[in-house]
Amino acid sequence: KDLALKLQKELLIAATVEEGYVRKFEIPEKLDRVDYALITTNSTITVKSANGLYIVSIPQAVGNVSKGENTINKTGGVIYIN
């Protein structure tokens, strides 16, 4: 749940800041030694593991969040991920 909310916050910040915003952030390969999947759609991010399923709404973005290093930027009023 915490990871889903963190990602939601990252995208909400990108949606509200000035043009040209760029930020890099890391997403861990596992959460407390538990494997999980990230699924990004135009309006949601889903974090799914054997322990649960968490879905949060996000501003519309182009691209997908993935494990490892991610870059989020706002260009031409559009949020791009990676």
C-alpha positions as CSV (number, residue, x, y, z in Angstrom):
1,K,0.0,0.0,0.0
2,D,2.8,2.4,0.9
3,L,4.5,2.0,-2.5
4,A,1.2,2.6,-4.4
5,L,0.6,5.8,-2.4
6,K,4.3,6.9,-2.9
7,L,3.9,6.5,-6.7
8,Q,0.6,8.3,-6.6
9,K,2.2,11.2,-4.8
10,E,5.1,11.4,-7.4
11,L,2.6,11.7,-10.2
12,L,0.4,14.3,-8.4
13,I,3.4,16.4,-7.8
14,A,4.4,16.2,-11.5
15,A,0.9,17.2,-12.5
16,T,0.9,20.4,-10.4
17,V,4.4,21.7,-10.9
18,E,5.9,24.0,-13.5
19,E,6.7,22.9,-17.1
20,G,10.1,21.2,-17.3
21,Y,9.9,19.3,-14.0
22,V,12.2,16.3,-13.9
23,R,12.8,13.8,-11.1
24,K,14.5,10.5,-10.8
25,F,13.4,7.9,-8.2
26,E,14.1,4.2,-7.3
27,I,11.5,1.5,-6.9
28,P,12.8,-1.6,-5.1
29,E,12.9,-5.0,-6.7
30,K,11.1,-6.6,-3.7
31,L,9.1,-5.2,-0.8
32,D,10.3,-6.8,2.5
33,R,11.6,-9.8,0.5
34,V,8.1,-10.2,-1.2
35,D,8.0,-10.1,-5.0
36,Y,5.3,-7.9,-6.5
37,A,4.0,-6.6,-9.8
38,L,3.5,-3.0,-11.0
39,I,0.7,-2.3,-13.5
40,T,0.3,1.2,-14.9
41,T,-2.7,2.3,-16.9
42,N,-3.7,5.8,-18.0
43,S,-5.5,6.5,-14.7
44,T,-4.3,3.9,-12.1
45,I,-1.3,2.2,-10.7
46,T,-1.7,-1.3,-9.3
47,V,0.7,-2.9,-6.9
48,K,0.0,-6.6,-6.7
49,S,1.6,-9.3,-4.5
50,A,0.7,-12.5,-2.7
51,N,-0.1,-10.3,0.3
52,G,-2.6,-8.0,-1.4
53,L,-3.7,-5.8,-4.2
54,Y,-3.6,-2.0,-4.1
55,I,-5.0,0.3,-6.8
56,V,-4.6,4.1,-6.7
57,S,-5.8,6.7,-9.1
58,I,-3.2,8.9,-10.9
59,P,-3.2,11.8,-13.3
60,Q,-3.0,10.7,-16.9
61,A,0.6,9.9,-17.9
62,V,2.5,8.5,-20.8
63,G,4.7,5.5,-20.0
64,N,5.0,2.9,-17.2
65,V,6.5,2.9,-13.8
66,S,8.9,-0.1,-13.4
67,K,11.2,-1.6,-10.7
68,G,14.6,0.1,-10.6
69,E,15.3,3.7,-11.6
70,N,12.5,5.8,-13.0
71,T,12.4,9.3,-14.4
72,I,9.3,11.4,-14.4
73,N,9.1,14.7,-16.3
74,K,6.5,17.2,-17.5
75,T,6.9,18.5,-21.0
76,G,4.3,20.3,-23.1
77,G,1.8,19.8,-20.2
78,V,2.1,16.0,-20.5
79,I,3.6,13.8,-17.7
80,Y,6.1,11.2,-19.0
81,I,7.4,8.3,-17.0
82,N,10.7,6.7,-18.1
